[in-house]
Amino acid sequence: MIYFKKRPLLFLTGILILWILLCHFAGIREQFPYPQSFDGKQVSCTGRVCQIEAGADFWYVYADHIQADFMEEVSERLKVRAILEEPADCAYGNWVQICGKLTLAEAPSNDGAFDRLFYQQTERLLFSMKNARLTVRDGRQNPLLQWMYEVRRICMRHLEQIFDEQDAGILAAMLLGDKSRLAEEIRDWYQVGGIAHVLAISGLHISLFGMALYHILRKLGISFVVSSGIAGNFMLFYAVFTGAGVSTRRAMIMFLLFLGAQCLGRTYDLLSALSAAVFLLLFDYPILLFSSGFQMSVSAVAAIGGFYPILKKHYGSYISSGAAIQLFMLPCVLWHSFSFPLYSVMLNSMVIPLLPFVLAGGGSALLFSFFSLKAASYPAAAVHGVLNLYSCLCRVSLELPFSQMIFG
């Protein structure tokens, strides 16, 4: 109870979570207006371009503010995805007409299979349109988002110049939030090895880049308010630049609360900041509560702020923070994947300490590449060695006995 007495936000967030659960089990949920009768048919709709991705074989254009004759009026925040075989001839903010074969995601046919339908709901994706054709109806653009998109493409080209294809795909995921070029083999190794979280833009990125910038500005004698303003705006820009995934938004809210505490001369409390982030995210979109990505992101921070201090009090130095995180997240991992990588604690204890070096080295190599490819090659070589070590550790762990414990 002491956690709730000292942290009213934690209590308030707990009430919100209970309310969402009660509504869920009572059948009171957000309804998605799926056009079931048009599944597999050629249709046309209009919308505003809000995201563009270049995949290995296809281009993906996402549009919100959807309008279509075959549907009733839908929320402006719901999106459709156009799958194109050629590069998209459009820009962020353009109003486009999309023609293609409407495809709805299917619910899993057996227990334990990946629930693509629910995943698309958490992403606010209504349906996809295959073999799509785009026609720009209104050329107005969102200049900031379009500029970010162009910068991401330039950064991707520079990564491909200084790293091999495999390393470039990994660093694009780690630094740019772009997983479209991530090799399936690497994705599988990291996932089965229990280190897939290093591929997501998360709190570690915010801590490394945001905290480093803030402390550098403070060392230069700049005031708390100005340092916080510069660091906060820079990280907000980076969060949007990398796609603003749910773990990024959670970490960003907590970082802004840290900066606010610094400006006001107050003590920053990890659990209170986490409670505020969870409350804001769930109040905006309650269905996130059932998302595996949201649950694991929140569980990892909750383990550091709440579970680890308890274990440390009783067991002292016999248990590490990494082991505490893995133990606390175990129920969530088993619920969503029905398996547990037995050696993930040991693997993470070797991978995570090197991750700041990978991010800093990869970021430095990318920055240097704009001025000199030779200068960029030195940090790139070091990062290549660490990434090779990551792959080697994953392969070795998978060959050990009982590497993957199946529970369902």
N, C-alpha and C positions, 0 to 999 in steps of 0.2 A: 504493500500500500504506500510505502514511502515514495516510490516512483511517481504515483499519482498526486500525492499531497504537494510535492515540490514542483510538479510539472502539470499544471492545469491543461496545457495543450495536449498532453498525452491522453488525459482523461477524455477531452473533447473528441479527439481523433478516434479513440476507442468506441465512443458512442456512435460516431458516424459509421464506423465499420460494422458495428452490430446492426444498425439500421439498414445498411446496404444488404447484409446477409439475410435479415428478416424479409425484406422486399424480394430478394432473389428467390428464397424458398417459398414465398407466397405467390410467386409467379408474376410479380410486378417488376417488369424489366423493360428496358428500352426496346422498342420495336423497330426493326429494319424493314423498310418497304421493298422487299425483294420482288422483282417482276418475274415470278415463277413461270408464267405462261409464255414468256419470251426467251427462255433459256435455250440457247443453240440457234437462235434466229438472227437474221441480219437486221440491225436497228440503227437508229441515228439519234444523237443527243448533242446538246451544246453545254459548254462549261468554261470555267476560267482555269488556265494552266497554273498549277501550284507546285509542281515537282517534275523534274526531268532526270531520268537515270539512263546511263548507257550500260547495258549488259554485255555479256560475252557474245551472244547471238542476236539479241533483240534490243530495241530501244523501248523504254517505258515512259509514258507521259501520264501524269495524274492530273485530274481536273476536279475542282469543287464547284459549288453553285450550279448544280446540275439541273437542266431543264430538258424534259423529253415528253413527247405526246403520249407515249405508252405508260407513263407513270404519273401518279399524283405528285403534288408539290412535296419535295423532300428538304431536309435540313441543309443549310448552306455548307455545313461542315463535313457532310458525307462526300466521298470521292468515288470516281470511277477511274479505272486504269486502262489506258490504250496501249496495246502491244503492237509495235511497229517493226517491220523487217528492215527498214531503212532509217537513217538518222532523222530525228524529228526536226521539221522545219517550222519551229515556233519558239516562243520565248515566254518566260515567266510573266504572268499577268495578261497574256493574250486570251481573248475569247475565241474559242475554236468550236467547230462542228466536227464530231467524231462519228464515223461510220464504221461498223464492224460487226463481228459475230459475238453476241452477248453470251458471256460464260459466267455462271454462278458457281461459287465454291460449294463443295459437298461436305456434309458432316461425315466424321470418320465412320467407316463401316464396322469396325470392331474396337473393343476397349484397348486403350493404350496407343492407338494410332494418332498421328499428328492431326490435330483439329484445325484444319486450314480455315474453315468457316469462322470459328471463334477468333482465330488470329487476325483475320481480315476485319472482324468487328472491332477488335482493339485498335486497329489502324484506321478505323472509320472508312474502310473500303467497301463499297456496296457491290460492285461487280467489275469484271474485266471485259474488254472487247478485243478479240483476237483478229489478226489480219486487218488491223485498223488503218483508216485513212483520215488524215487531219486536214481541215481547211480553216485558215485563220479568218475569222469574221470581224474581229476588232483588233487592230495592231497595237493598242495601248499596252505598255509594259510596266512591270515592277522593276525599276532600274537597280535597286539594291540587290534583290534576289537574283536577278539576271547576272549582275556583276559577280556575285558570289559563285554562281554556277560556272561562269567562264573562268574564274580563278581556280576553282576545283579542277576543271579540265586541264588547265595549264600545269597545276601542281602534279596532277596524275602523269602528264607527259614527262615532267622532270623526274619523277620517281622512276619511271620506266627507263630513263636515260642512265641513271646512276645505280640502279639495282636490277637484278635479274627478275624474270617474270614472277617467280614465286614470292620473293621478298617484297617486290613492288605491290603485289596484291595484299600481303599482310599489312604493310605500312599504310596503304591506302585505307584499310579498315581502321587501323589504330589512330591515324592522324586526321583523316578526312571524313571518316564515317561512311566510306564507300566500300561495300563488300561485293560489288558486282564482279570484280576481277580476282576475288579470293578463290584459290584452287579448292575444288571439292575435297581432295585428299587432305589438304591442310585443315580445312574446316572439320572434317571427320576426326582427324588426329587430335585436334585441340578439344573437340567436344567429348570424345570418348575418354580422353585423358583428364578431363575435369578442369581445363584451363581456358575454355572458350570465352570466359569473361574478359580476358585480356584483349580480345578483338573488338570490344564495345567501347564507345566513348562514355566514360563514367566518371565517378568521383576522383579517381586517381589522376585523370587528365586535368580536372578542375584544380585539384590540389597542387599538382606539379606546375602547371602554367600560371594559374591564377594567383596562388600563394606566392610563387616565386616573383611574379611581377609586383605584387603588393609589397613584399618585404624589400625588394630592390628600391622601389620608390620611397619607402620609409627610410632606408639607409641613406638615401640621397637628401634627406631632411625635408621631404615634402610632407605636408600635413596629413592627418588621418583622413579628413574628408576628401581632399583632392586625390590622394592615393587610392582610396576606396572607390571614388568615382571613375578613375581611369581603369583600375583593375576590373571593376564590375562591368563597365561598358565593353571592355575588351573581351571578357569571357562571355557576355551575352552575345556579342558578335560571333565568337567562336562556336557557341552552342547552336546558333541558327545556321552557321556555315557548315556544320557537320550533320545537320538534319534534325537536331533537337529531339532525339529519342527519349523514351520515358526515363531511363536512368540518367541521361544528361540533364533533363529538366529537374529531376529530384536533386541532383548534385548542385545545379545552378541555384536553386532556391536556397539550399543550405549555405552555399558560399555567400550569397547576398545577405543572408541573416548574420553570417560571421562578420562581414564588412560593416553591417549596421551596428553590431555589438562593439566593434572597434571604434566607430565614430562616437558612440554614446558612452563609451567607457564602461560597458557592462560585460559580464562574464558570458562567454559563449557556451551553451550547453548542447551537446551533441544530440541527445534524445529529444529535447524540446524543438531543436531545429528540424530533426527528422519528422517529428509529429506535425509540425507546420507544413512541411513539404508534402507529406502524405495527405493531410487534410485538404490542401489546395488542389492536388492532383485528382483525388477521389471526388471532391465536390464538383470539379469541372467535368469528370467523366468516370462515373462509379464503376463501370465494367472493368476498369483497369485492376480492380481488386483481385480479379480472377486470372490475371495475366501472369504467366511464369516469369517473364522478364521483370515486371514490377515487383513481384513477391521476392525474387532473389536479390534484386537491388536493395530493397528495403531491409530484408533479412540480414544482409551482410553488414549494413551500418548498425542495425539493432544489436547484432552480435558484438560489435566492437564497443558500443556505448553501454549495453546492459548486461549481456551474457558473459563477456570476457572478464569484467571486473569481479563478478561473483565467483567465477572459477578461479581467478587469480587469488582471491581472498582465501579460498579453501585449499587450493593446491599449489599456490605460490608459483615458482618458475618452472614447474613440471609440465605446464601446458602453455602453448604459444597462442598468440592472437589468431594466427592462421588456422590452427586446429579448432579453436573456439568457433570461428566463422563456419568451418566445414561441418562441425557438429550441429550448430544452430540451424544451418540450411538443409541438413539431411532430410527432415520430413518433407520439405518443399521439393527437393530433388527427387525423392522417391515417389511423391504424388504425381509429378508431371512426367517422369521418364521411366519409372518402375525399375530403375537400376542405379548403381552407385559405383563410381570408379574408386576402388579400394585404396589405390596409391595416390589419390588426388591431393591429400594433405601433404605428403612428402614432396610431390611434384610442385605444388603451389609454393612450398617453402623455398624452393630453388628458383622458381620462375618469377614470383612477385618482386623479390629484392632487385632483380635485374631489369624489371620493366621500366622504372624511371630512366635508366641508362638507354634503353631502346627508344623511348619516346624522345628524350633529349637528343640522342645521337641521330635518330631519324629526322627530327625537326631541324637540327643543325645542318645535316646533309642536304635537306630540301632547300633550306635558305641559302646555303653556299652555292648550290647548283645554279642559282640565278646570276651569279657573278663569275664562278670558276668551277668547271666540272672536276678539275684536278683537286681543288681544295675540298670539294664535296666527297671525293673518293675515299679520304682518310676516315671520317666518321662512318661512312657507308660500309667500309670494310669491317670495322669493329661491330657494327650493328648486324651485318651479315653473319659474323661468327656467333653472336648471341642467338639469332633466329635459327641457325643451324643446330645450336645446342638445344633449343626448345623442341625442334622436330625430333632430334635424337632421343631426348628424354621421353617424349610421347611414345615413340616406337618401342623403346626399351620397356616402358611401363606396361604396354599392351602385350608384350611377350612374357611377362611374369605370370606365375600361376594366380588364379582368382583375381585377375586385373579388373574384371567387370562383374560385380555381384548383381544378379537378376532377382528381383523381389516380386515380380508380377507379370 
